[in-house]
Amino acid sequence: MIAPIREMDFSDMGIAIPAYLTIIVMPFAYSITDGISVGIISWTMLNLILRKKERISPLMIILTLIFLANYLLLK
């Protein structure tokens, strides 16, 4: 399950930080869903901050908004 991590480009912070957060949040939150949602939210936010808007698809924006609404409004 960890083997594909070797193939990731960790020189790009827009990829590295969300990947690390996803890997760290899953065991601490006892939830794969929370890990994936934190990864998606952080990936979208970091790519906006790094001004790499061409990477962000409309689907990622929709998922980010749904996950943020879930954390901010429902929990």
mmCIF file of the N, C-alpha and C atoms, coordinates in Angstrom:
data_MODEL
# 
_entry.id   MODEL 
# 
loop_
_atom_site.group_PDB 
_atom_site.id 
_atom_site.type_symbol 
_atom_site.label_atom_id 
_atom_site.label_alt_id 
_atom_site.label_comp_id 
_atom_site.label_asym_id 
_atom_site.label_entity_id 
_atom_site.label_seq_id 
_atom_site.pdbx_PDB_ins_code 
_atom_site.Cartn_x 
_atom_site.Cartn_y 
_atom_site.Cartn_z 
_atom_site.occupancy 
_atom_site.B_iso_or_equiv 
_atom_site.pdbx_formal_charge 
_atom_site.auth_seq_id 
_atom_site.auth_comp_id 
_atom_site.auth_asym_id 
_atom_site.auth_atom_id 
_atom_site.pdbx_PDB_model_num 
ATOM 1   N N  . MET A 1 1  ? 0.821   -1.190 0.000   1.00 0.00 ? 1  MET A N  1 
ATOM 2   C CA . MET A 1 1  ? 0.000   0.000  0.000   1.00 0.00 ? 1  MET A CA 1 
ATOM 3   C C  . MET A 1 1  ? 0.871   1.263  0.000   1.00 0.00 ? 1  MET A C  1 
ATOM 4   N N  . ILE A 1 2  ? 2.045   1.191  0.541   1.00 0.00 ? 2  ILE A N  1 
ATOM 5   C CA . ILE A 1 2  ? 2.938   2.348  0.596   1.00 0.00 ? 2  ILE A CA 1 
ATOM 6   C C  . ILE A 1 2  ? 3.877   2.396  -0.610  1.00 0.00 ? 2  ILE A C  1 
ATOM 7   N N  . ALA A 1 3  ? 4.003   1.321  -1.362  1.00 0.00 ? 3  ALA A N  1 
ATOM 8   C CA . ALA A 1 3  ? 4.953   1.239  -2.481  1.00 0.00 ? 3  ALA A CA 1 
ATOM 9   C C  . ALA A 1 3  ? 4.788   2.347  -3.532  1.00 0.00 ? 3  ALA A C  1 
ATOM 10  N N  . PRO A 1 4  ? 3.587   2.772  -3.919  1.00 0.00 ? 4  PRO A N  1 
ATOM 11  C CA . PRO A 1 4  ? 3.468   3.833  -4.940  1.00 0.00 ? 4  PRO A CA 1 
ATOM 12  C C  . PRO A 1 4  ? 4.032   5.186  -4.500  1.00 0.00 ? 4  PRO A C  1 
ATOM 13  N N  . ILE A 1 5  ? 4.320   5.349  -3.229  1.00 0.00 ? 5  ILE A N  1 
ATOM 14  C CA . ILE A 1 5  ? 4.861   6.623  -2.750  1.00 0.00 ? 5  ILE A CA 1 
ATOM 15  C C  . ILE A 1 5  ? 6.232   6.891  -3.364  1.00 0.00 ? 5  ILE A C  1 
ATOM 16  N N  . ARG A 1 6  ? 6.979   5.838  -3.659  1.00 0.00 ? 6  ARG A N  1 
ATOM 17  C CA . ARG A 1 6  ? 8.309   6.003  -4.257  1.00 0.00 ? 6  ARG A CA 1 
ATOM 18  C C  . ARG A 1 6  ? 8.249   6.703  -5.605  1.00 0.00 ? 6  ARG A C  1 
ATOM 19  N N  . GLU A 1 7  ? 7.147   6.581  -6.313  1.00 0.00 ? 7  GLU A N  1 
ATOM 20  C CA . GLU A 1 7  ? 7.025   7.148  -7.648  1.00 0.00 ? 7  GLU A CA 1 
ATOM 21  C C  . GLU A 1 7  ? 6.529   8.599  -7.655  1.00 0.00 ? 7  GLU A C  1 
ATOM 22  N N  . MET A 1 8  ? 6.206   9.138  -6.491  1.00 0.00 ? 8  MET A N  1 
ATOM 23  C CA . MET A 1 8  ? 5.677   10.507 -6.425  1.00 0.00 ? 8  MET A CA 1 
ATOM 24  C C  . MET A 1 8  ? 6.809   11.524 -6.504  1.00 0.00 ? 8  MET A C  1 
ATOM 25  N N  . ASP A 1 9  ? 6.493   12.698 -7.054  1.00 0.00 ? 9  ASP A N  1 
ATOM 26  C CA . ASP A 1 9  ? 7.451   13.790 -7.177  1.00 0.00 ? 9  ASP A CA 1 
ATOM 27  C C  . ASP A 1 9  ? 7.371   14.661 -5.923  1.00 0.00 ? 9  ASP A C  1 
ATOM 28  N N  . PHE A 1 10 ? 8.275   14.405 -4.983  1.00 0.00 ? 10 PHE A N  1 
ATOM 29  C CA . PHE A 1 10 ? 8.250   15.149 -3.729  1.00 0.00 ? 10 PHE A CA 1 
ATOM 30  C C  . PHE A 1 10 ? 9.026   16.452 -3.803  1.00 0.00 ? 10 PHE A C  1 
ATOM 31  N N  . SER A 1 11 ? 9.563   16.797 -4.953  1.00 0.00 ? 11 SER A N  1 
ATOM 32  C CA . SER A 1 11 ? 10.222  18.091 -5.094  1.00 0.00 ? 11 SER A CA 1 
ATOM 33  C C  . SER A 1 11 ? 9.198   19.209 -5.279  1.00 0.00 ? 11 SER A C  1 
ATOM 34  N N  . ASP A 1 12 ? 7.973   18.851 -5.631  1.00 0.00 ? 12 ASP A N  1 
ATOM 35  C CA . ASP A 1 12 ? 6.890   19.819 -5.805  1.00 0.00 ? 12 ASP A CA 1 
ATOM 36  C C  . ASP A 1 12 ? 6.063   19.854 -4.519  1.00 0.00 ? 12 ASP A C  1 
ATOM 37  N N  . MET A 1 13 ? 6.084   20.978 -3.827  1.00 0.00 ? 13 MET A N  1 
ATOM 38  C CA . MET A 1 13 ? 5.376   21.094 -2.550  1.00 0.00 ? 13 MET A CA 1 
ATOM 39  C C  . MET A 1 13 ? 3.862   20.979 -2.711  1.00 0.00 ? 13 MET A C  1 
ATOM 40  N N  . GLY A 1 14 ? 3.342   21.294 -3.886  1.00 0.00 ? 14 GLY A N  1 
ATOM 41  C CA . GLY A 1 14 ? 1.908   21.157 -4.149  1.00 0.00 ? 14 GLY A CA 1 
ATOM 42  C C  . GLY A 1 14 ? 1.456   19.711 -4.174  1.00 0.00 ? 14 GLY A C  1 
ATOM 43  N N  . ILE A 1 15 ? 2.397   18.794 -4.319  1.00 0.00 ? 15 ILE A N  1 
ATOM 44  C CA . ILE A 1 15 ? 2.104   17.367 -4.294  1.00 0.00 ? 15 ILE A CA 1 
ATOM 45  C C  . ILE A 1 15 ? 2.563   16.744 -2.980  1.00 0.00 ? 15 ILE A C  1 
ATOM 46  N N  . ALA A 1 16 ? 3.738   17.150 -2.507  1.00 0.00 ? 16 ALA A N  1 
ATOM 47  C CA . ALA A 1 16 ? 4.347   16.514 -1.335  1.00 0.00 ? 16 ALA A CA 1 
ATOM 48  C C  . ALA A 1 16 ? 3.554   16.744 -0.053  1.00 0.00 ? 16 ALA A C  1 
ATOM 49  N N  . ILE A 1 17 ? 3.176   17.968 0.234   1.00 0.00 ? 17 ILE A N  1 
ATOM 50  C CA . ILE A 1 17 ? 2.494   18.272 1.497   1.00 0.00 ? 17 ILE A CA 1 
ATOM 51  C C  . ILE A 1 17 ? 1.136   17.582 1.599   1.00 0.00 ? 17 ILE A C  1 
ATOM 52  N N  . PRO A 1 18 ? 0.270   17.639 0.564   1.00 0.00 ? 18 PRO A N  1 
ATOM 53  C CA . PRO A 1 18 ? -0.996  16.905 0.663   1.00 0.00 ? 18 PRO A CA 1 
ATOM 54  C C  . PRO A 1 18 ? -0.803  15.392 0.801   1.00 0.00 ? 18 PRO A C  1 
ATOM 55  N N  . ALA A 1 19 ? 0.230   14.850 0.144   1.00 0.00 ? 19 ALA A N  1 
ATOM 56  C CA . ALA A 1 19 ? 0.486   13.412 0.265   1.00 0.00 ? 19 ALA A CA 1 
ATOM 57  C C  . ALA A 1 19 ? 0.878   13.059 1.699   1.00 0.00 ? 19 ALA A C  1 
ATOM 58  N N  . TYR A 1 20 ? 1.775   13.834 2.286   1.00 0.00 ? 20 TYR A N  1 
ATOM 59  C CA . TYR A 1 20 ? 2.169   13.591 3.672   1.00 0.00 ? 20 TYR A CA 1 
ATOM 60  C C  . TYR A 1 20 ? 0.974   13.740 4.616   1.00 0.00 ? 20 TYR A C  1 
ATOM 61  N N  . LEU A 1 21 ? 0.179   14.778 4.423   1.00 0.00 ? 21 LEU A N  1 
ATOM 62  C CA . LEU A 1 21 ? -0.986  14.976 5.284   1.00 0.00 ? 21 LEU A CA 1 
ATOM 63  C C  . LEU A 1 21 ? -1.968  13.812 5.188   1.00 0.00 ? 21 LEU A C  1 
ATOM 64  N N  . THR A 1 22 ? -2.183  13.326 3.978   1.00 0.00 ? 22 THR A N  1 
ATOM 65  C CA . THR A 1 22 ? -3.086  12.190 3.788   1.00 0.00 ? 22 THR A CA 1 
ATOM 66  C C  . THR A 1 22 ? -2.571  10.969 4.525   1.00 0.00 ? 22 THR A C  1 
ATOM 67  N N  . ILE A 1 23 ? -1.285  10.698 4.380   1.00 0.00 ? 23 ILE A N  1 
ATOM 68  C CA . ILE A 1 23 ? -0.682  9.536  5.030   1.00 0.00 ? 23 ILE A CA 1 
ATOM 69  C C  . ILE A 1 23 ? -0.720  9.666  6.547   1.00 0.00 ? 23 ILE A C  1 
ATOM 70  N N  . ILE A 1 24 ? -0.530  10.861 7.061   1.00 0.00 ? 24 ILE A N  1 
ATOM 71  C CA . ILE A 1 24 ? -0.496  11.069 8.515   1.00 0.00 ? 24 ILE A CA 1 
ATOM 72  C C  . ILE A 1 24 ? -1.894  11.070 9.118   1.00 0.00 ? 24 ILE A C  1 
ATOM 73  N N  . VAL A 1 25 ? -2.870  11.673 8.455   1.00 0.00 ? 25 VAL A N  1 
ATOM 74  C CA . VAL A 1 25 ? -4.214  11.818 9.024   1.00 0.00 ? 25 VAL A CA 1 
ATOM 75  C C  . VAL A 1 25 ? -4.953  10.481 9.102   1.00 0.00 ? 25 VAL A C  1 
ATOM 76  N N  . MET A 1 26 ? -4.761  9.617  8.131   1.00 0.00 ? 26 MET A N  1 
ATOM 77  C CA . MET A 1 26 ? -5.503  8.344  8.115   1.00 0.00 ? 26 MET A CA 1 
ATOM 78  C C  . MET A 1 26 ? -5.355  7.539  9.406   1.00 0.00 ? 26 MET A C  1 
ATOM 79  N N  . PRO A 1 27 ? -4.141  7.255  9.886   1.00 0.00 ? 27 PRO A N  1 
ATOM 80  C CA . PRO A 1 27 ? -4.062  6.462  11.116  1.00 0.00 ? 27 PRO A CA 1 
ATOM 81  C C  . PRO A 1 27 ? -4.467  7.236  12.366  1.00 0.00 ? 27 PRO A C  1 
ATOM 82  N N  . PHE A 1 28 ? -4.199  8.539  12.397  1.00 0.00 ? 28 PHE A N  1 
ATOM 83  C CA . PHE A 1 28 ? -4.539  9.302  13.599  1.00 0.00 ? 28 PHE A CA 1 
ATOM 84  C C  . PHE A 1 28 ? -6.034  9.561  13.732  1.00 0.00 ? 28 PHE A C  1 
ATOM 85  N N  . ALA A 1 29 ? -6.727  9.677  12.618  1.00 0.00 ? 29 ALA A N  1 
ATOM 86  C CA . ALA A 1 29 ? -8.171  9.908  12.659  1.00 0.00 ? 29 ALA A CA 1 
ATOM 87  C C  . ALA A 1 29 ? -8.954  8.599  12.626  1.00 0.00 ? 29 ALA A C  1 
ATOM 88  N N  . TYR A 1 30 ? -8.256  7.487  12.431  1.00 0.00 ? 30 TYR A N  1 
ATOM 89  C CA . TYR A 1 30 ? -8.907  6.178  12.291  1.00 0.00 ? 30 TYR A CA 1 
ATOM 90  C C  . TYR A 1 30 ? -9.947  6.188  11.171  1.00 0.00 ? 30 TYR A C  1 
ATOM 91  N N  . SER A 1 31 ? -9.651  6.932  10.104  1.00 0.00 ? 31 SER A N  1 
ATOM 92  C CA . SER A 1 31 ? -10.624 7.068  9.026   1.00 0.00 ? 31 SER A CA 1 
ATOM 93  C C  . SER A 1 31 ? -9.919  7.316  7.701   1.00 0.00 ? 31 SER A C  1 
ATOM 94  N N  . ILE A 1 32 ? -10.140 6.427  6.756   1.00 0.00 ? 32 ILE A N  1 
ATOM 95  C CA . ILE A 1 32 ? -9.596  6.626  5.415   1.00 0.00 ? 32 ILE A CA 1 
ATOM 96  C C  . ILE A 1 32 ? -10.274 7.829  4.764   1.00 0.00 ? 32 ILE A C  1 
ATOM 97  N N  . THR A 1 33 ? -11.561 7.988  5.009   1.00 0.00 ? 33 THR A N  1 
ATOM 98  C CA . THR A 1 33 ? -12.314 9.106  4.430   1.00 0.00 ? 33 THR A CA 1 
ATOM 99  C C  . THR A 1 33 ? -11.763 10.450 4.890   1.00 0.00 ? 33 THR A C  1 
ATOM 100 N N  . ASP A 1 34 ? -11.477 10.572 6.173   1.00 0.00 ? 34 ASP A N  1 
ATOM 101 C CA . ASP A 1 34 ? -10.912 11.832 6.675   1.00 0.00 ? 34 ASP A CA 1 
ATOM 102 C C  . ASP A 1 34 ? -9.532  12.100 6.074   1.00 0.00 ? 34 ASP A C  1 
ATOM 103 N N  . GLY A 1 35 ? -8.725  11.062 5.929   1.00 0.00 ? 35 GLY A N  1 
ATOM 104 C CA . GLY A 1 35 ? -7.405  11.239 5.323   1.00 0.00 ? 35 GLY A CA 1 
ATOM 105 C C  . GLY A 1 35 ? -7.492  11.714 3.892   1.00 0.00 ? 35 GLY A C  1 
ATOM 106 N N  . ILE A 1 36 ? -8.373  11.102 3.125   1.00 0.00 ? 36 ILE A N  1 
ATOM 107 C CA . ILE A 1 36 ? -8.531  11.496 1.722   1.00 0.00 ? 36 ILE A CA 1 
ATOM 108 C C  . ILE A 1 36 ? -9.108  12.908 1.623   1.00 0.00 ? 36 ILE A C  1 
ATOM 109 N N  . SER A 1 37 ? -10.061 13.230 2.475   1.00 0.00 ? 37 SER A N  1 
ATOM 110 C CA . SER A 1 37 ? -10.651 14.572 2.410   1.00 0.00 ? 37 SER A CA 1 
ATOM 111 C C  . SER A 1 37 ? -9.634  15.644 2.795   1.00 0.00 ? 37 SER A C  1 
ATOM 112 N N  . VAL A 1 38 ? -8.804  15.396 3.798   1.00 0.00 ? 38 VAL A N  1 
ATOM 113 C CA . VAL A 1 38 ? -7.758  16.356 4.167   1.00 0.00 ? 38 VAL A CA 1 
ATOM 114 C C  . VAL A 1 38 ? -6.762  16.496 3.018   1.00 0.00 ? 38 VAL A C  1 
ATOM 115 N N  . GLY A 1 39 ? -6.442  15.390 2.349   1.00 0.00 ? 39 GLY A N  1 
ATOM 116 C CA . GLY A 1 39 ? -5.539  15.449 1.202   1.00 0.00 ? 39 GLY A CA 1 
ATOM 117 C C  . GLY A 1 39 ? -6.108  16.272 0.062   1.00 0.00 ? 39 GLY A C  1 
ATOM 118 N N  . ILE A 1 40 ? -7.381  16.088 -0.230  1.00 0.00 ? 40 ILE A N  1 
ATOM 119 C CA . ILE A 1 40 ? -8.022  16.842 -1.321  1.00 0.00 ? 40 ILE A CA 1 
ATOM 120 C C  . ILE A 1 40 ? -8.106  18.326 -0.978  1.00 0.00 ? 40 ILE A C  1 
ATOM 121 N N  . ILE A 1 41 ? -8.510  18.634 0.242   1.00 0.00 ? 41 ILE A N  1 
ATOM 122 C CA . ILE A 1 41 ? -8.613  20.040 0.659   1.00 0.00 ? 41 ILE A CA 1 
ATOM 123 C C  . ILE A 1 41 ? -7.237  20.705 0.608   1.00 0.00 ? 41 ILE A C  1 
ATOM 124 N N  . SER A 1 42 ? -6.223  20.055 1.179   1.00 0.00 ? 42 SER A N  1 
ATOM 125 C CA . SER A 1 42 ? -4.891  20.660 1.202   1.00 0.00 ? 42 SER A CA 1 
ATOM 126 C C  . SER A 1 42 ? -4.294  20.768 -0.206  1.00 0.00 ? 42 SER A C  1 
ATOM 127 N N  . TRP A 1 43 ? -4.561  19.789 -1.071  1.00 0.00 ? 43 TRP A N  1 
ATOM 128 C CA . TRP A 1 43 ? -4.043  19.837 -2.440  1.00 0.00 ? 43 TRP A CA 1 
ATOM 129 C C  . TRP A 1 43 ? -4.626  21.041 -3.188  1.00 0.00 ? 43 TRP A C  1 
ATOM 130 N N  . THR A 1 44 ? -5.920  21.232 -3.062  1.00 0.00 ? 44 THR A N  1 
ATOM 131 C CA . THR A 1 44 ? -6.560  22.356 -3.745  1.00 0.00 ? 44 THR A CA 1 
ATOM 132 C C  . THR A 1 44 ? -6.073  23.689 -3.191  1.00 0.00 ? 44 THR A C  1 
ATOM 133 N N  . MET A 1 45 ? -6.025  23.808 -1.873  1.00 0.00 ? 45 MET A N  1 
ATOM 134 C CA . MET A 1 45 ? -5.599  25.072 -1.259  1.00 0.00 ? 45 MET A CA 1 
ATOM 135 C C  . MET A 1 45 ? -4.138  25.397 -1.588  1.00 0.00 ? 45 MET A C  1 
ATOM 136 N N  . LEU A 1 46 ? -3.261  24.399 -1.503  1.00 0.00 ? 46 LEU A N  1 
ATOM 137 C CA . LEU A 1 46 ? -1.848  24.649 -1.810  1.00 0.00 ? 46 LEU A CA 1 
ATOM 138 C C  . LEU A 1 46 ? -1.629  25.031 -3.266  1.00 0.00 ? 46 LEU A C  1 
ATOM 139 N N  . ASN A 1 47 ? -2.348  24.398 -4.174  1.00 0.00 ? 47 ASN A N  1 
ATOM 140 C CA . ASN A 1 47 ? -2.192  24.765 -5.577  1.00 0.00 ? 47 ASN A CA 1 
ATOM 141 C C  . ASN A 1 47 ? -2.760  26.146 -5.861  1.00 0.00 ? 47 ASN A C  1 
ATOM 142 N N  . LEU A 1 48 ? -3.762  26.565 -5.110  1.00 0.00 ? 48 LEU A N  1 
ATOM 143 C CA . LEU A 1 48 ? -4.232  27.948 -5.231  1.00 0.00 ? 48 LEU A CA 1 
ATOM 144 C C  . LEU A 1 48 ? -3.189  28.917 -4.689  1.00 0.00 ? 48 LEU A C  1 
ATOM 145 N N  . ILE A 1 49 ? -2.604  28.581 -3.552  1.00 0.00 ? 49 ILE A N  1 
ATOM 146 C CA . ILE A 1 49 ? -1.588  29.446 -2.940  1.00 0.00 ? 49 ILE A CA 1 
ATOM 147 C C  . ILE A 1 49 ? -0.344  29.526 -3.823  1.00 0.00 ? 49 ILE A C  1 
ATOM 148 N N  . LEU A 1 50 ? 0.057   28.403 -4.403  1.00 0.00 ? 50 LEU A N  1 
ATOM 149 C CA . LEU A 1 50 ? 1.239   28.368 -5.263  1.00 0.00 ? 50 LEU A CA 1 
ATOM 150 C C  . LEU A 1 50 ? 0.970   28.894 -6.673  1.00 0.00 ? 50 LEU A C  1 
ATOM 151 N N  . ARG A 1 51 ? -0.262  29.329 -6.914  1.00 0.00 ? 51 ARG A N  1 
ATOM 152 C CA . ARG A 1 51 ? -0.694  29.888 -8.203  1.00 0.00 ? 51 ARG A CA 1 
ATOM 153 C C  . ARG A 1 51 ? -0.523  28.900 -9.356  1.00 0.00 ? 51 ARG A C  1 
ATOM 154 N N  . LYS A 1 52 ? -0.906  27.659 -9.102  1.00 0.00 ? 52 LYS A N  1 
ATOM 155 C CA . LYS A 1 52 ? -0.898  26.629 -10.139 1.00 0.00 ? 52 LYS A CA 1 
ATOM 156 C C  . LYS A 1 52 ? -2.340  26.226 -10.425 1.00 0.00 ? 52 LYS A C  1 
ATOM 157 N N  . LYS A 1 53 ? -3.125  27.211 -10.817 1.00 0.00 ? 53 LYS A N  1 
ATOM 158 C CA . LYS A 1 53 ? -4.555  27.011 -11.026 1.00 0.00 ? 53 LYS A CA 1 
ATOM 159 C C  . LYS A 1 53 ? -4.863  26.075 -12.184 1.00 0.00 ? 53 LYS A C  1 
ATOM 160 N N  . GLU A 1 54 ? -3.937  25.918 -13.123 1.00 0.00 ? 54 GLU A N  1 
ATOM 161 C CA . GLU A 1 54 ? -4.189  25.037 -14.261 1.00 0.00 ? 54 GLU A CA 1 
ATOM 162 C C  . GLU A 1 54 ? -4.271  23.573 -13.847 1.00 0.00 ? 54 GLU A C  1 
ATOM 163 N N  . ARG A 1 55 ? -3.738  23.227 -12.685 1.00 0.00 ? 55 ARG A N  1 
ATOM 164 C CA . ARG A 1 55 ? -3.817  21.852 -12.169 1.00 0.00 ? 55 ARG A CA 1 
ATOM 165 C C  . ARG A 1 55 ? -5.188  21.517 -11.594 1.00 0.00 ? 55 ARG A C  1 
ATOM 166 N N  . ILE A 1 56 ? -5.914  22.518 -11.166 1.00 0.00 ? 56 ILE A N  1 
ATOM 167 C CA . ILE A 1 56 ? -7.153  22.298 -10.417 1.00 0.00 ? 56 ILE A CA 1 
ATOM 168 C C  . ILE A 1 56 ? -8.325  22.165 -11.378 1.00 0.00 ? 56 ILE A C  1 
ATOM 169 N N  . SER A 1 57 ? -8.940  21.008 -11.357 1.00 0.00 ? 57 SER A N  1 
ATOM 170 C CA . SER A 1 57 ? -10.103 20.776 -12.210 1.00 0.00 ? 57 SER A CA 1 
ATOM 171 C C  . SER A 1 57 ? -11.380 21.204 -11.477 1.00 0.00 ? 57 SER A C  1 
ATOM 172 N N  . PRO A 1 58 ? -12.450 21.413 -12.196 1.00 0.00 ? 58 PRO A N  1 
ATOM 173 C CA . PRO A 1 58 ? -13.715 21.764 -11.537 1.00 0.00 ? 58 PRO A CA 1 
ATOM 174 C C  . PRO A 1 58 ? -14.175 20.699 -10.539 1.00 0.00 ? 58 PRO A C  1 
ATOM 175 N N  . LEU A 1 59 ? -13.901 19.438 -10.837 1.00 0.00 ? 59 LEU A N  1 
ATOM 176 C CA . LEU A 1 59 ? -14.276 18.367 -9.916  1.00 0.00 ? 59 LEU A CA 1 
ATOM 177 C C  . LEU A 1 59 ? -13.548 18.506 -8.584  1.00 0.00 ? 59 LEU A C  1 
ATOM 178 N N  . MET A 1 60 ? -12.275 18.861 -8.601  1.00 0.00 ? 60 MET A N  1 
ATOM 179 C CA . MET A 1 60 ? -11.524 19.037 -7.355  1.00 0.00 ? 60 MET A CA 1 
ATOM 180 C C  . MET A 1 60 ? -12.073 20.210 -6.544  1.00 0.00 ? 60 MET A C  1 
ATOM 181 N N  . ILE A 1 61 ? -12.502 21.258 -7.212  1.00 0.00 ? 61 ILE A N  1 
ATOM 182 C CA . ILE A 1 61 ? -13.088 22.397 -6.512  1.00 0.00 ? 61 ILE A CA 1 
ATOM 183 C C  . ILE A 1 61 ? -14.401 21.982 -5.854  1.00 0.00 ? 61 ILE A C  1 
ATOM 184 N N  . ILE A 1 62 ? -15.208 21.240 -6.571  1.00 0.00 ? 62 ILE A N  1 
ATOM 185 C CA . ILE A 1 62 ? -16.489 20.768 -6.023  1.00 0.00 ? 62 ILE A CA 1 
ATOM 186 C C  . ILE A 1 62 ? -16.249 19.860 -4.820  1.00 0.00 ? 62 ILE A C  1 
ATOM 187 N N  . LEU A 1 63 ? -15.314 18.911 -4.947  1.00 0.00 ? 63 LEU A N  1 
ATOM 188 C CA . LEU A 1 63 ? -15.012 18.020 -3.827  1.00 0.00 ? 63 LEU A CA 1 
ATOM 189 C C  . LEU A 1 63 ? -14.478 18.789 -2.621  1.00 0.00 ? 63 LEU A C  1 
ATOM 190 N N  . THR A 1 64 ? -13.626 19.760 -2.870  1.00 0.00 ? 64 THR A N  1 
ATOM 191 C CA . THR A 1 64 ? -13.094 20.574 -1.775  1.00 0.00 ? 64 THR A CA 1 
ATOM 192 C C  . THR A 1 64 ? -14.209 21.310 -1.051  1.00 0.00 ? 64 THR A C  1 
ATOM 193 N N  . LEU A 1 65 ? -15.120 21.890 -1.795  1.00 0.00 ? 65 LEU A N  1 
ATOM 194 C CA . LEU A 1 65 ? -16.239 22.611 -1.170  1.00 0.00 ? 65 LEU A CA 1 
ATOM 195 C C  . LEU A 1 65 ? -17.143 21.669 -0.378  1.00 0.00 ? 65 LEU A C  1 
ATOM 196 N N  . ILE A 1 66 ? -17.379 20.478 -0.906  1.00 0.00 ? 66 ILE A N  1 
ATOM 197 C CA . ILE A 1 66 ? -18.210 19.496 -0.197  1.00 0.00 ? 66 ILE A CA 1 
ATOM 198 C C  . ILE A 1 66 ? -17.536 19.068 1.100   1.00 0.00 ? 66 ILE A C  1 
ATOM 199 N N  . PHE A 1 67 ? -16.236 18.751 1.041   1.00 0.00 ? 67 PHE A N  1 
ATOM 200 C CA . PHE A 1 67 ? -15.526 18.325 2.251   1.00 0.00 ? 67 PHE A CA 1 
ATOM 201 C C  . PHE A 1 67 ? -15.423 19.453 3.267   1.00 0.00 ? 67 PHE A C  1 
ATOM 202 N N  . LEU A 1 68 ? -15.190 20.680 2.812   1.00 0.00 ? 68 LEU A N  1 
ATOM 203 C CA . LEU A 1 68 ? -15.150 21.815 3.740   1.00 0.00 ? 68 LEU A CA 1 
ATOM 204 C C  . LEU A 1 68 ? -16.508 22.028 4.400   1.00 0.00 ? 68 LEU A C  1 
ATOM 205 N N  . ALA A 1 69 ? -17.566 21.917 3.628   1.00 0.00 ? 69 ALA A N  1 
ATOM 206 C CA . ALA A 1 69 ? -18.907 22.054 4.202   1.00 0.00 ? 69 ALA A CA 1 
ATOM 207 C C  . ALA A 1 69 ? -19.161 20.957 5.220   1.00 0.00 ? 69 ALA A C  1 
ATOM 208 N N  . ASN A 1 70 ? -18.703 19.766 4.935   1.00 0.00 ? 70 ASN A N  1 
ATOM 209 C CA . ASN A 1 70 ? -18.865 18.652 5.867   1.00 0.00 ? 70 ASN A CA 1 
ATOM 210 C C  . ASN A 1 70 ? -18.169 18.947 7.189   1.00 0.00 ? 70 ASN A C  1 
ATOM 211 N N  . TYR A 1 71 ? -16.934 19.430 7.136   1.00 0.00 ? 71 TYR A N  1 
ATOM 212 C CA . TYR A 1 71 ? -16.186 19.716 8.364   1.00 0.00 ? 71 TYR A CA 1 
ATOM 213 C C  . TYR A 1 71 ? -16.707 20.953 9.090   1.00 0.00 ? 71 TYR A C  1 
ATOM 214 N N  . LEU A 1 72 ? -17.064 21.981 8.357   1.00 0.00 ? 72 LEU A N  1 
ATOM 215 C CA . LEU A 1 72 ? -17.454 23.244 8.988   1.00 0.00 ? 72 LEU A CA 1 
ATOM 216 C C  . LEU A 1 72 ? -18.906 23.262 9.451   1.00 0.00 ? 72 LEU A C  1 
ATOM 217 N N  . LEU A 1 73 ? -19.795 22.594 8.725   1.00 0.00 ? 73 LEU A N  1 
ATOM 218 C CA . LEU A 1 73 ? -21.212 22.699 9.032   1.00 0.00 ? 73 LEU A CA 1 
ATOM 219 C C  . LEU A 1 73 ? -21.779 21.486 9.766   1.00 0.00 ? 73 LEU A C  1 
ATOM 220 N N  . LEU A 1 74 ? -21.269 20.314 9.493   1.00 0.00 ? 74 LEU A N  1 
ATOM 221 C CA . LEU A 1 74 ? -21.896 19.109 10.038  1.00 0.00 ? 74 LEU A CA 1 
ATOM 222 C C  . LEU A 1 74 ? -21.201 18.545 11.270  1.00 0.00 ? 74 LEU A C  1 
ATOM 223 N N  . LYS A 1 75 ? -19.952 18.891 11.499  1.00 0.00 ? 75 LYS A N  1 
ATOM 224 C CA . LYS A 1 75 ? -19.252 18.313 12.658  1.00 0.00 ? 75 LYS A CA 1 
ATOM 225 C C  . LYS A 1 75 ? -19.111 19.296 13.770  1.00 0.00 ? 75 LYS A C  1 
# 
